Amino acid sequence: MIVSRETVQALMPNQTLTKVQGEPTHKAVRKLEKELGANLIAVPCTWGVGKGHLGELQDAATFLARNGAAYTPPAAAPPAYPIIPPGSTAAVRERLRAENETAQSEWQTLQHVRRIAINLVADAIEPVYYAELDDPDEGLNDVEVRDLIDHIRDRFCQIDQSDIDKNMDTFNEGIDPSLPLSVYIRKQENCQDFANDARVPISEETMVTTGTEHALQCGDFTEAWKTWNRRAAIDKT
């Protein structure tokens, strides 16, 4: 079965990404990533741990920590035709054909997702800001979306020390018992993402120890935090 690029893109909630006006800033690129992440999650795959193709964008270590398993797309296209051992029964032949057809569809979808992601980001940012990666003959064909965004962030989205300090102040703010625990957890994850962008990462161990300290200080959420922290990584949402 042939999978068209139009079919894949139709699954995505953001058909265009918010345009970055002029030189990219950290805030603008982070917004772009959020929109693109929603698109990637919306296209399912068997290796995405329930997060679709988000692993095309998200740092591998972060994806593993938050989902409990790695993002493992196939490294190469499946064979054009199923490999059917001699003497296979009709049922086995049909199963192998079906498995190959599924693998072909998933591979085509993956290639479309990668190309769509690159095109969306390139359309949202002025070409001058990724000109170094834009080959005169092949364009961005050999560039992965994570590398494109990292390139732009490293060269133009400078984060100064005051921003880093403010982020850590926010990270160290405790749990507000008047709000759901999920609000605190999302705040901590956003701070971790910002710190990673600033190249001063907050480790998963620090996430857990800080959260435990805050839960103990709060009191109201101590048991809820313990319950959440015992859950599998993929369920910590």
Secondary structure, 3 states (H helix, E strand, C coil): CCCCHHHHHCCCCCCCCCCCCCCCCHHHHHHHHHHHHHHHHCCCCCCCCCCCCHHHCCCHHHHHHHHCCCCCCCCCCCCCCCCCCCCCCHHHHHHHHHHHHHHHHHHHHHHHHHHHHHHHHHHHCCHHHHHHHCECCCECCCCCHHHHHHHHHHHHCCCCHHHHHHHHHHHCCCCCCCCCHHHHHHHHHHHHHHHHHCCCCCCHHHHHHHHHHHHHHHCCCHHHHHHHHHCCHHHCC
